[in-house]
Amino acid sequence: MGGCDGCASSGSCPSYSSGDSCSTGSCGGEKKLPPGMLENYNTNQSTADGTLVFIEVSDKKGVQAIEPVSKQLLGKASEMGGGRIFGVIFGGPERKELYKEAFSYGVDTLYHVRDPRLSTFHPEAYAESIAAVCERIIPAVVLFGSTPRGAELAPRAAASMGTGIVTDCSDLAIEGRMLSMFRVSEGKKVRYECVTFPQVATVKEGVFPSPAAQEGRGGTAFYWQYGGNGFKQTL
């Protein structure tokens, strides 16, 4: 298992992407954030707060549902605490049917990147949108499921934000704004931390239990207009 620049288990974050290769972002050293984000994600500032979860949706035979791994991540985020829980969901107006379910699993504020074209997975467009939402809300933590879509999207999003990523985590813990990410290596549980924000991690389905839905729980939803260039690279 290889490490990346500025990254180690001794206190700075290994930038692992899928397959134990490095993402293009780094957790320490030279800042590579896009214009406007450097000030927000200054490691000496205390502004970064809360957890953003990528809410993955399945569409099977015309029935849409939030994927189990996304529910599990929301449950873990609620359990850990660490500030407000944000969700980001993609697709056309039909996704409104999932708002109440997202709120019931712990989302406080839901960002709906509303574009019918995004009902189909487009990694570049999704990554651009997540980076833009993060610039707005400044979360300390961003979580993805280690699904085929999550494994492709998470490193792209991390690279867009100039930060590192730890994939296939076996556990997570948070103290203040700092996220501890655990992986199993040679039968041992190894802890990693990032020194830049947001701290990005992916987790496989089934690592955390599925939370019970809190019926009647409310939240706030915002429409987010996609205005990037991702489609030019994928269509």
Beta strands, then each sheet from edge to edge (+ up, - down):
strand 1: 51-54
strand 2: 57-60
strand 3: 63-66
strand 4: 85-91
strand 5: 109-114
strand 6: 141-145
strand 7: 165-169
strand 8: 171-175
strand 9: 178-185
strand 10: 188-193
strand 11: 199-203
strand 12: 220-224
sheet 1: 7+ 11+ 6+ 1+ 4+ 5+ 12+
sheet 2: 2+ 3-
sheet 3: 8+ 9- 10+
end
